[in-house]
Amino acid sequence: MNQFAKVLLVNVTLETLAPCKKLMRVEVETQKVDETFETITKDFQRQAALPGFRPGKAPKEMVVRKYGKDIEDEVKKKLISDSYRKAVEEQKLDVLGYPDIEEIQFNRGQPLQFAATIETAPEFELPEYKGIPVKREARTVTDEDVERALNALREPQVQFKTMDRPVQQGDIVVVNYTGTVEGKPITEIAPTAAGLTEKKNFWVDVGTNTFIPGFAEQLIGAKAGDKRIVNVDFPADFVTTQLGGKKGVYEVEVVEVKEKVLPAIDEAFAKTYGAESLEKLKEGVRRDLENELKHKQETSVRNQLIRSVLNRVTFDLPESSVQRETRNVVYDLVQENAKRGVSRQVIEQQKEQIYSAAAQSAKDRVKVAFLLQKIAEKEDIKVSQQEIAQRIVQLAGMYQIPPDKFAKDLQKRNGMIEIYDQLMNEKVIEVLKVNAKMEEAAPEPAAAGAEANPS
Protein backbone atom coordinates (compact mmCIF):
# COMPACT_ATOMS: atom_id res chain seq x y z
CA MET A 1 0.00 0.00 0.00
CA ASN A 2 1.29 3.47 -0.89
CA GLN A 3 2.49 5.10 2.36
CA PHE A 4 1.04 8.45 1.25
CA ALA A 5 -2.44 6.93 1.28
CA LYS A 6 -2.12 6.78 5.09
CA VAL A 7 -2.04 10.56 5.51
CA LEU A 8 -3.33 11.48 8.98
CA LEU A 9 -5.78 14.37 8.98
CA VAL A 10 -5.86 16.39 12.16
CA ASN A 11 -8.87 18.44 11.10
CA VAL A 12 -11.26 18.94 8.20
CA THR A 13 -13.89 21.66 8.24
CA LEU A 14 -16.51 22.47 5.62
CA GLU A 15 -18.12 25.80 4.88
CA THR A 16 -20.97 26.26 2.39
CA LEU A 17 -20.23 29.18 0.06
CA ALA A 18 -23.18 28.76 -2.33
CA PRO A 19 -25.48 25.98 -3.53
CA CYS A 20 -23.23 23.09 -4.59
CA LYS A 21 -20.07 25.06 -3.64
CA LYS A 22 -18.04 24.45 -0.47
CA LEU A 23 -14.79 25.56 1.13
CA MET A 24 -12.92 22.64 2.69
CA ARG A 25 -10.07 23.45 5.10
CA VAL A 26 -7.58 20.65 5.71
CA GLU A 27 -4.75 20.35 8.21
CA VAL A 28 -2.11 17.59 8.12
CA GLU A 29 -0.16 16.95 11.34
CA THR A 30 3.47 18.00 11.68
CA GLN A 31 4.68 14.43 12.14
CA LYS A 32 3.32 13.40 8.75
CA VAL A 33 4.83 16.49 7.08
CA ASP A 34 8.30 15.69 8.51
CA GLU A 35 8.02 11.98 7.65
CA THR A 36 7.13 12.88 4.05
CA PHE A 37 10.09 15.27 3.82
CA GLU A 38 12.37 12.42 4.95
CA THR A 39 10.92 9.92 2.51
CA ILE A 40 11.08 12.25 -0.51
CA THR A 41 14.61 13.37 0.40
CA LYS A 42 15.76 9.70 0.48
CA ASP A 43 14.17 9.16 -2.95
CA PHE A 44 16.16 12.11 -4.34
CA GLN A 45 19.30 10.89 -2.59
CA ARG A 46 19.02 7.44 -4.23
CA GLN A 47 18.75 9.01 -7.69
CA ALA A 48 21.12 11.97 -7.33
CA ALA A 49 24.36 11.98 -9.35
CA LEU A 50 26.70 14.60 -7.89
CA PRO A 51 30.35 15.18 -8.94
CA GLY A 52 32.73 13.00 -6.92
CA PHE A 53 30.05 10.54 -5.74
CA ARG A 54 28.63 7.38 -7.19
CA PRO A 55 24.85 7.56 -7.95
CA GLY A 56 22.95 7.28 -4.69
CA LYS A 57 26.01 7.83 -2.47
CA ALA A 58 25.97 11.64 -2.19
CA PRO A 59 25.54 12.99 1.38
CA LYS A 60 22.04 14.00 2.35
CA GLU A 61 23.10 17.60 3.12
CA MET A 62 24.51 18.08 -0.39
CA VAL A 63 21.37 16.61 -1.99
CA VAL A 64 19.14 18.93 0.03
CA ARG A 65 21.34 21.90 -0.86
CA LYS A 66 21.12 21.14 -4.59
CA TYR A 67 17.53 19.83 -4.84
CA GLY A 68 15.87 21.53 -1.87
CA LYS A 69 13.24 23.39 -3.92
CA ASP A 70 12.39 20.29 -5.95
CA ILE A 71 12.07 18.20 -2.78
CA GLU A 72 9.80 20.82 -1.19
CA ASP A 73 7.57 20.95 -4.29
CA GLU A 74 7.28 17.16 -4.41
CA VAL A 75 6.40 16.94 -0.70
CA LYS A 76 3.76 19.63 -1.03
CA LYS A 77 2.24 17.97 -4.09
CA LYS A 78 2.08 14.54 -2.43
CA LEU A 79 0.67 15.77 0.86
CA ILE A 80 -1.98 18.00 -0.66
CA SER A 81 -3.03 15.40 -3.24
CA ASP A 82 -3.32 12.52 -0.77
CA SER A 83 -4.84 14.49 2.08
CA TYR A 84 -7.39 16.14 -0.25
CA ARG A 85 -8.43 12.75 -1.62
CA LYS A 86 -8.74 11.26 1.87
CA ALA A 87 -10.69 14.29 3.13
CA VAL A 88 -13.17 13.96 0.26
CA GLU A 89 -13.62 10.25 1.06
CA GLU A 90 -14.08 10.86 4.78
CA GLN A 91 -16.61 13.64 4.21
CA LYS A 92 -18.42 11.51 1.58
CA LEU A 93 -18.40 14.38 -0.93
CA ASP A 94 -19.42 13.91 -4.57
CA VAL A 95 -16.99 16.44 -6.06
CA LEU A 96 -17.34 17.75 -9.61
CA GLY A 97 -14.26 18.73 -11.59
CA TYR A 98 -11.02 19.89 -9.98
CA PRO A 99 -10.61 21.81 -6.71
CA ASP A 100 -9.26 25.34 -6.44
CA ILE A 101 -6.41 24.88 -3.93
CA GLU A 102 -5.12 27.75 -1.83
CA GLU A 103 -2.04 27.06 0.32
CA ILE A 104 -2.21 28.60 3.78
CA GLN A 105 0.80 27.10 5.56
CA PHE A 106 3.54 24.73 4.49
CA ASN A 107 6.98 24.21 6.00
CA ARG A 108 9.14 21.55 7.59
CA GLY A 109 8.35 21.22 11.29
CA GLN A 110 4.83 22.68 10.94
CA PRO A 111 1.37 21.28 10.14
CA LEU A 112 0.33 21.63 6.50
CA GLN A 113 -2.76 23.76 6.10
CA PHE A 114 -4.61 24.41 2.87
CA ALA A 115 -8.08 25.31 1.66
CA ALA A 116 -9.90 23.73 -1.30
CA THR A 117 -12.87 25.38 -2.97
CA ILE A 118 -14.92 22.58 -4.46
CA GLU A 119 -18.14 22.13 -6.37
CA THR A 120 -20.32 19.20 -5.42
CA ALA A 121 -23.19 17.33 -7.04
CA PRO A 122 -26.62 18.54 -5.90
CA GLU A 123 -28.33 16.71 -3.09
CA PHE A 124 -32.01 15.88 -3.64
CA GLU A 125 -34.60 13.18 -3.12
CA LEU A 126 -35.60 11.33 -6.26
CA PRO A 127 -39.23 11.95 -7.24
CA GLU A 128 -41.49 9.04 -8.15
CA TYR A 129 -40.31 8.02 -11.61
CA LYS A 130 -42.38 4.88 -12.16
CA GLY A 131 -45.93 4.97 -13.46
CA ILE A 132 -45.50 8.25 -15.39
CA PRO A 133 -48.52 8.82 -17.68
CA VAL A 134 -47.45 9.03 -21.32
CA LYS A 135 -49.41 9.45 -24.55
CA ARG A 136 -48.33 7.58 -27.66
CA GLU A 137 -49.73 8.56 -31.05
CA ALA A 138 -51.88 5.71 -32.35
CA ARG A 139 -50.95 6.07 -36.00
CA THR A 140 -49.83 3.86 -38.87
CA VAL A 141 -48.47 4.66 -42.31
CA THR A 142 -51.31 4.81 -44.85
CA ASP A 143 -51.43 4.58 -48.64
CA GLU A 144 -52.10 8.34 -48.66
CA ASP A 145 -48.86 8.91 -46.74
CA VAL A 146 -46.93 6.89 -49.31
CA GLU A 147 -48.59 8.86 -52.14
CA ARG A 148 -47.63 12.18 -50.56
CA ALA A 149 -44.06 10.99 -50.12
CA LEU A 150 -43.84 9.83 -53.74
CA ASN A 151 -45.06 13.25 -54.89
CA ALA A 152 -42.37 14.86 -52.77
CA LEU A 153 -39.78 12.66 -54.51
CA ARG A 154 -40.88 14.13 -57.85
CA GLU A 155 -39.81 17.64 -56.81
CA PRO A 156 -36.02 17.17 -57.27
CA GLN A 157 -36.72 16.09 -60.89
CA VAL A 158 -38.94 19.04 -61.75
CA GLN A 159 -38.40 20.77 -65.08
CA PHE A 160 -39.44 24.33 -65.95
CA LYS A 161 -41.24 25.10 -69.18
CA THR A 162 -41.44 28.74 -70.33
CA MET A 163 -45.07 29.71 -70.91
CA ASP A 164 -46.69 32.51 -72.95
CA ARG A 165 -49.58 33.11 -70.55
CA PRO A 166 -50.38 34.97 -67.31
CA VAL A 167 -48.87 33.81 -64.02
CA GLN A 168 -50.86 31.10 -62.21
CA GLN A 169 -50.67 29.59 -58.75
CA GLY A 170 -47.74 27.15 -58.58
CA ASP A 171 -45.73 28.84 -61.37
CA ILE A 172 -42.19 30.13 -61.18
CA VAL A 173 -41.86 33.80 -62.11
CA VAL A 174 -38.50 35.21 -63.19
CA VAL A 175 -38.39 38.89 -62.19
CA ASN A 176 -36.24 41.99 -61.92
CA TYR A 177 -37.01 44.08 -58.83
CA THR A 178 -35.95 47.06 -56.74
CA GLY A 179 -37.25 47.60 -53.22
CA THR A 180 -37.66 50.55 -50.88
CA VAL A 181 -38.81 51.10 -47.30
CA GLU A 182 -40.12 54.50 -46.22
CA GLY A 183 -39.08 55.81 -49.64
CA LYS A 184 -35.42 54.83 -49.15
CA PRO A 185 -33.39 51.98 -50.68
CA ILE A 186 -33.52 49.05 -48.27
CA THR A 187 -29.73 49.05 -47.86
CA GLU A 188 -29.97 52.45 -46.13
CA ILE A 189 -31.99 50.79 -43.37
CA ALA A 190 -30.40 47.34 -43.49
CA PRO A 191 -26.86 47.66 -44.97
CA THR A 192 -26.39 43.88 -45.27
CA ALA A 193 -29.67 43.34 -47.17
CA ALA A 194 -28.39 44.11 -50.68
CA GLY A 195 -30.27 41.09 -52.06
CA LEU A 196 -33.57 42.49 -50.77
CA THR A 197 -32.91 45.87 -52.40
CA GLU A 198 -32.30 44.85 -56.01
CA LYS A 199 -32.09 41.65 -58.05
CA LYS A 200 -32.05 40.67 -61.72
CA ASN A 201 -33.51 37.40 -63.06
CA PHE A 202 -34.68 36.31 -59.61
CA TRP A 203 -36.88 33.20 -59.45
CA VAL A 204 -40.02 33.51 -57.31
CA ASP A 205 -42.13 30.45 -56.47
CA VAL A 206 -45.81 31.44 -56.57
CA GLY A 207 -47.65 29.56 -53.85
CA THR A 208 -44.91 29.58 -51.20
CA ASN A 209 -43.67 32.22 -48.81
CA THR A 210 -40.02 31.34 -49.27
CA PHE A 211 -39.16 34.91 -50.29
CA ILE A 212 -41.16 37.68 -48.59
CA PRO A 213 -44.67 36.79 -47.36
CA GLY A 214 -47.29 38.18 -49.72
CA PHE A 215 -44.84 39.04 -52.54
CA ALA A 216 -45.48 36.17 -54.97
CA GLU A 217 -49.29 36.23 -54.82
CA GLN A 218 -49.36 39.80 -56.16
CA LEU A 219 -47.77 38.59 -59.42
CA ILE A 220 -50.68 36.27 -60.33
CA GLY A 221 -52.23 37.37 -63.65
CA ALA A 222 -49.11 39.20 -64.88
CA LYS A 223 -47.41 38.25 -68.17
CA ALA A 224 -43.82 38.47 -69.38
CA GLY A 225 -42.96 42.15 -69.91
CA ASP A 226 -45.53 43.43 -67.39
CA LYS A 227 -44.50 45.77 -64.58
CA ARG A 228 -46.16 45.82 -61.19
CA ILE A 229 -45.91 47.58 -57.84
CA VAL A 230 -45.82 45.03 -55.03
CA ASN A 231 -46.48 46.12 -51.44
CA VAL A 232 -45.29 43.88 -48.60
CA ASP A 233 -45.39 43.84 -44.80
CA PHE A 234 -42.15 42.47 -43.38
CA PRO A 235 -43.03 40.14 -40.44
CA ALA A 236 -42.05 41.30 -36.96
CA ASP A 237 -39.68 38.32 -36.70
CA PHE A 238 -38.19 38.80 -40.19
CA VAL A 239 -34.66 37.41 -40.47
CA THR A 240 -33.29 40.91 -41.29
CA THR A 241 -34.28 42.42 -37.95
CA GLN A 242 -34.01 46.09 -39.10
CA LEU A 243 -36.92 45.44 -41.48
CA GLY A 244 -39.18 43.65 -38.98
CA GLY A 245 -42.65 45.21 -38.85
CA LYS A 246 -41.93 47.69 -41.65
CA LYS A 247 -43.72 48.14 -45.00
CA GLY A 248 -41.84 47.62 -48.25
CA VAL A 249 -42.60 48.73 -51.81
CA TYR A 250 -41.20 46.82 -54.81
CA GLU A 251 -41.08 47.80 -58.47
CA VAL A 252 -41.23 44.45 -60.28
CA GLU A 253 -40.73 43.58 -63.96
CA VAL A 254 -41.85 40.10 -65.05
CA VAL A 255 -39.16 38.56 -67.27
CA GLU A 256 -40.53 35.03 -67.78
CA VAL A 257 -43.35 32.78 -66.62
CA LYS A 258 -42.34 29.16 -66.06
CA GLU A 259 -44.56 26.18 -65.38
CA LYS A 260 -43.36 23.32 -63.21
CA VAL A 261 -43.38 20.00 -65.07
CA LEU A 262 -43.13 17.02 -62.73
CA PRO A 263 -42.23 13.51 -63.92
CA ALA A 264 -44.88 10.80 -64.00
CA ILE A 265 -44.77 8.24 -61.18
CA ASP A 266 -43.97 5.18 -63.29
CA GLU A 267 -41.37 2.46 -63.74
CA ALA A 268 -38.87 4.86 -65.33
CA PHE A 269 -39.30 7.23 -62.39
CA ALA A 270 -38.67 4.37 -59.93
CA LYS A 271 -35.42 3.45 -61.69
CA THR A 272 -34.09 7.01 -61.26
CA TYR A 273 -34.06 6.24 -57.53
CA GLY A 274 -32.29 2.93 -57.99
CA ALA A 275 -35.41 0.81 -57.43
CA GLU A 276 -36.05 -2.30 -59.51
CA SER A 277 -39.66 -1.33 -60.07
CA LEU A 278 -42.33 1.13 -58.99
CA GLU A 279 -43.63 -1.45 -56.50
CA LYS A 280 -40.16 -1.77 -54.93
CA LEU A 281 -39.90 2.01 -54.70
CA LYS A 282 -43.24 2.15 -52.90
CA GLU A 283 -42.07 -0.56 -50.49
CA GLY A 284 -38.90 1.39 -49.74
CA VAL A 285 -40.86 4.62 -49.22
CA ARG A 286 -43.31 2.87 -46.88
CA ARG A 287 -40.44 1.33 -44.90
CA ASP A 288 -38.77 4.74 -44.52
CA LEU A 289 -42.04 6.35 -43.42
CA GLU A 290 -42.59 3.59 -40.84
CA ASN A 291 -39.07 4.09 -39.46
CA GLU A 292 -39.63 7.85 -39.37
CA LEU A 293 -42.96 7.41 -37.56
CA LYS A 294 -41.42 5.01 -35.05
CA HIS A 295 -38.60 7.46 -34.36
CA LYS A 296 -41.09 10.31 -33.94
CA GLN A 297 -43.21 8.26 -31.52
CA GLU A 298 -40.18 7.18 -29.47
CA THR A 299 -38.85 10.74 -29.33
CA SER A 300 -42.24 12.02 -28.16
CA VAL A 301 -42.44 9.38 -25.40
CA ARG A 302 -38.87 10.12 -24.31
CA ASN A 303 -39.53 13.87 -24.16
CA GLN A 304 -42.71 13.35 -22.14
CA LEU A 305 -40.91 11.12 -19.65
CA ILE A 306 -38.02 13.53 -19.19
CA ARG A 307 -40.28 16.58 -18.89
CA SER A 308 -42.42 14.82 -16.30
CA VAL A 309 -39.42 13.84 -14.16
CA LEU A 310 -38.00 17.36 -14.51
CA ASN A 311 -41.22 18.93 -13.28
CA ARG A 312 -41.45 16.62 -10.23
CA VAL A 313 -38.41 17.92 -8.35
CA THR A 314 -36.55 21.17 -7.75
CA PHE A 315 -32.92 21.47 -6.64
CA ASP A 316 -29.93 23.78 -6.97
CA LEU A 317 -27.55 23.21 -9.87
CA PRO A 318 -23.74 23.53 -9.87
CA GLU A 319 -22.87 26.90 -11.40
CA SER A 320 -19.88 25.71 -13.40
CA SER A 321 -21.87 22.82 -14.94
CA VAL A 322 -24.59 25.22 -16.08
CA GLN A 323 -22.03 27.69 -17.46
CA ARG A 324 -20.19 24.96 -19.36
CA GLU A 325 -23.41 23.56 -20.83
CA THR A 326 -24.62 27.08 -21.71
CA ARG A 327 -21.45 27.61 -23.78
CA ASN A 328 -22.14 24.32 -25.58
CA VAL A 329 -25.74 25.29 -26.35
CA VAL A 330 -24.73 28.79 -27.54
CA TYR A 331 -22.17 27.22 -29.88
CA ASP A 332 -24.83 24.82 -31.27
CA LEU A 333 -27.34 27.65 -31.78
CA VAL A 334 -24.80 29.88 -33.54
CA GLN A 335 -23.74 26.99 -35.81
CA GLU A 336 -27.37 26.20 -36.60
CA ASN A 337 -28.12 29.84 -37.49
CA ALA A 338 -25.00 30.04 -39.64
CA LYS A 339 -26.09 26.92 -41.57
CA ARG A 340 -29.46 28.57 -42.19
CA GLY A 341 -27.64 31.50 -43.78
CA VAL A 342 -28.10 33.97 -40.93
CA SER A 343 -25.31 36.57 -41.13
CA ARG A 344 -22.79 37.20 -38.35
CA GLN A 345 -24.21 40.69 -37.93
CA VAL A 346 -27.70 39.36 -37.29
CA ILE A 347 -26.35 36.72 -34.89
CA GLU A 348 -24.48 39.45 -33.02
CA GLN A 349 -27.65 41.53 -32.80
CA GLN A 350 -29.54 38.56 -31.38
CA LYS A 351 -26.84 37.45 -28.94
CA GLU A 352 -28.87 38.33 -25.85
CA GLN A 353 -31.86 36.28 -27.02
CA ILE A 354 -29.55 33.42 -28.02
CA TYR A 355 -27.82 33.45 -24.63
CA SER A 356 -31.13 33.61 -22.75
CA ALA A 357 -32.52 30.62 -24.65
CA ALA A 358 -29.24 28.74 -24.22
CA ALA A 359 -29.13 29.35 -20.45
CA GLN A 360 -32.60 27.85 -19.89
CA SER A 361 -31.88 24.89 -22.16
CA ALA A 362 -28.56 24.31 -20.36
CA LYS A 363 -30.25 24.26 -16.94
CA ASP A 364 -32.69 21.62 -18.16
CA ARG A 365 -29.88 19.52 -19.65
CA VAL A 366 -27.79 19.66 -16.47
CA LYS A 367 -30.80 18.86 -14.29
CA VAL A 368 -31.75 15.90 -16.50
CA ALA A 369 -28.17 14.57 -16.34
CA PHE A 370 -28.19 14.52 -12.51
CA LEU A 371 -31.67 12.99 -12.39
CA LEU A 372 -30.84 10.19 -14.82
CA GLN A 373 -27.56 9.51 -13.02
CA LYS A 374 -29.35 9.16 -9.68
CA ILE A 375 -32.00 6.86 -11.16
CA ALA A 376 -29.20 4.75 -12.67
CA GLU A 377 -27.59 4.44 -9.22
CA LYS A 378 -30.88 3.45 -7.58
CA GLU A 379 -31.67 0.90 -10.30
CA ASP A 380 -28.06 -0.36 -10.26
CA ILE A 381 -27.76 0.19 -14.02
CA LYS A 382 -24.31 -0.54 -15.45
CA VAL A 383 -22.63 -0.10 -18.84
CA SER A 384 -20.15 -2.79 -19.88
CA GLN A 385 -16.94 -2.33 -21.85
CA GLN A 386 -18.44 -4.59 -24.52
CA GLU A 387 -21.42 -2.24 -24.91
CA ILE A 388 -19.08 0.74 -25.24
CA ALA A 389 -17.01 -1.12 -27.87
CA GLN A 390 -20.16 -2.01 -29.84
CA ARG A 391 -21.34 1.62 -29.82
CA ILE A 392 -17.90 2.79 -31.03
CA VAL A 393 -18.04 0.31 -33.94
CA GLN A 394 -21.57 1.50 -34.78
CA LEU A 395 -20.61 5.20 -34.75
CA ALA A 396 -17.39 4.55 -36.66
CA GLY A 397 -19.45 2.86 -39.39
CA MET A 398 -21.81 5.86 -39.58
CA TYR A 399 -18.89 8.28 -40.01
CA GLN A 400 -16.94 5.83 -42.23
CA ILE A 401 -13.90 5.92 -39.96
CA PRO A 402 -11.91 2.79 -38.91
CA PRO A 403 -13.06 1.81 -35.37
CA ASP A 404 -9.50 1.92 -33.93
CA LYS A 405 -8.94 5.46 -35.20
CA PHE A 406 -12.40 6.54 -34.02
CA ALA A 407 -11.66 5.14 -30.53
CA LYS A 408 -8.30 6.93 -30.36
CA ASP A 409 -9.92 10.22 -31.41
CA LEU A 410 -12.52 9.77 -28.66
CA GLN A 411 -9.82 9.14 -26.06
CA LYS A 412 -7.91 12.26 -27.12
CA ARG A 413 -10.90 14.51 -26.49
CA ASN A 414 -12.16 12.54 -23.48
CA GLY A 415 -15.14 11.42 -25.53
CA MET A 416 -15.43 7.97 -23.93
CA ILE A 417 -17.38 9.60 -21.08
CA GLU A 418 -19.92 10.86 -23.64
CA ILE A 419 -20.37 7.33 -25.01
CA TYR A 420 -20.78 5.96 -21.48
CA ASP A 421 -23.33 8.64 -20.59
CA GLN A 422 -25.31 8.06 -23.81
CA LEU A 423 -25.60 4.33 -23.13
CA MET A 424 -26.42 4.88 -19.46
CA ASN A 425 -29.13 7.44 -20.28
CA GLU A 426 -30.66 5.14 -22.89
CA LYS A 427 -30.94 2.38 -20.28
CA VAL A 428 -32.52 4.73 -17.73
CA ILE A 429 -35.05 6.00 -20.30
CA GLU A 430 -35.90 2.37 -21.08
CA VAL A 431 -36.60 1.76 -17.37
CA LEU A 432 -38.88 4.83 -17.32
CA LYS A 433 -40.62 3.66 -20.49
CA VAL A 434 -41.18 0.08 -19.30
CA ASN A 435 -42.74 1.39 -16.08
CA ALA A 436 -44.77 4.20 -17.70
CA LYS A 437 -48.57 4.26 -17.98
CA MET A 438 -48.91 4.31 -21.75
CA GLU A 439 -52.06 5.71 -23.31
CA GLU A 440 -52.92 5.66 -27.01
CA ALA A 441 -53.60 9.16 -28.36
CA ALA A 442 -55.45 10.24 -31.49
CA PRO A 443 -53.09 10.72 -34.46
CA GLU A 444 -51.98 14.19 -35.41
CA PRO A 445 -52.95 15.48 -38.90
CA ALA A 446 -50.44 14.29 -41.51
CA ALA A 447 -48.05 16.94 -42.76
CA ALA A 448 -48.73 17.97 -46.33
CA GLY A 449 -45.06 17.87 -47.25
CA ALA A 450 -44.21 14.48 -45.78
CA GLU A 451 -41.06 13.17 -47.39
CA ALA A 452 -39.15 9.91 -47.48
CA ASN A 453 -35.77 8.75 -48.65
CA PRO A 454 -36.15 5.44 -50.49
CA SER A 455 -33.84 2.65 -49.46
Order of alpha helices (4+ residues) and beta strands (2+ residues): beta-beta-alpha-alpha-beta-beta-beta-alpha-beta-beta-beta-alpha-alpha-beta-beta-beta-alpha-alpha-alpha-alpha-alpha-alpha-alpha-alpha-beta
